[in-house]
Amino acid sequence: MSSTTALAEWAERKSIALDFIEPARPMQNGFIERFNGSYRRGVLDMHIFRTLSEVREQTEFVLFMAPSSQELEPPEIQGRFSSACGRHSCHCVSAVPI
């Protein structure tokens, strides 16, 4: 059984309606798109992997054992915002000139 079929059957048993984003509309799920970009820059673009197990090992380290979430932020934005303003606030002031 494919994972798609298993998911559909599970959702039906639980009376959960699956609602997928439209094809070619990544802006409908900004959280996962931000994670995908951060993961690509912070893990996939930073290392040359020989095996899939090396990818998994590095991913587990960054997601579960790294000291901070800044491991997944590109170096050019790290430290630019004060912790008081919050990274995603529209009206925060940059702590370092951009």
N, C-alpha and C positions, 0 to 999 in steps of 0.2 A: 504494500500500500504506500502510495506517495505521501509526502508530508502535507501536500495541499489537500489531498483527500482526507487525511487524518484530521487536519485542522477543521475542515468543513463539517465532518461528522461530529467532532467534539463540540463545535459551536452549536450545531443543531440539537444535540442531546441536552445542552445547557440553555437552550432557547436564547442564544446570543446571535444577533445579526452582524455579519461581517460587513464592514464598510471600507472598501479599499480606496486609495487615492486614484485619481484619474491618471492614465498613462501620460507621460511627459509633463507632469504637473508637480515637480518636487516641492514647490513652494507651499503645497498643502500640508506638508509635514516638516516644518522648519527644524524641530528638535533633532530628528534623525539625520536630516541633511547636514546640520552643524556637526553632529557627531561623526558622520561619514567623512567630512572634510578634515576635521581635527584628527581623526584616526589615520587618515591617509597621510597627512603632513607629519604627525607625531610618531607614527610607527612604520607604515609601508614605505614612505619616501626617505626615511632616516637610516634604513638598514638594507643590506643585501642578504636575502634569505636563500638558503640552499634547499630547505625542506619545509613542508607545511607544518611540521612539528615545531620548527624554529619560529614560525609566524605565531603559532598558538602560544608558545612560551613567552615571547615578547609581549603579546597582547595581554596575557594574564598578568604579567608584571606591571604593565602600564595601568591596566584597569583596576587591579586589586591590591598591588603592593607598592606602587609608586607613592612617594611622600605627598604629592599634591596633584590636583587636576591640571596644573600648569604643564605637566609632562605632555599633554595633548595640545597645548597652545603653541602656535608658531612663535619663534623667538622674537619676531618683530613687534608683537603686541604684549609680551610679558612685561609686567611692571609699568605699563603706561597709564593705568587707571588706579586711583586710590581705592583702598578697600572700603572706605566710607561711602563712596558714591555708588558702588555697585557697577559691575561691568555692563549690564544691559539697560541701564537707565538712560533715557533719551537726553536728559539734562545734566548729566554728570560732566565734570571738568577734568580734562586730562592732567595727570600729575606730572607728566613729562611732555615737553613740546613734541608735536608730531611733525 
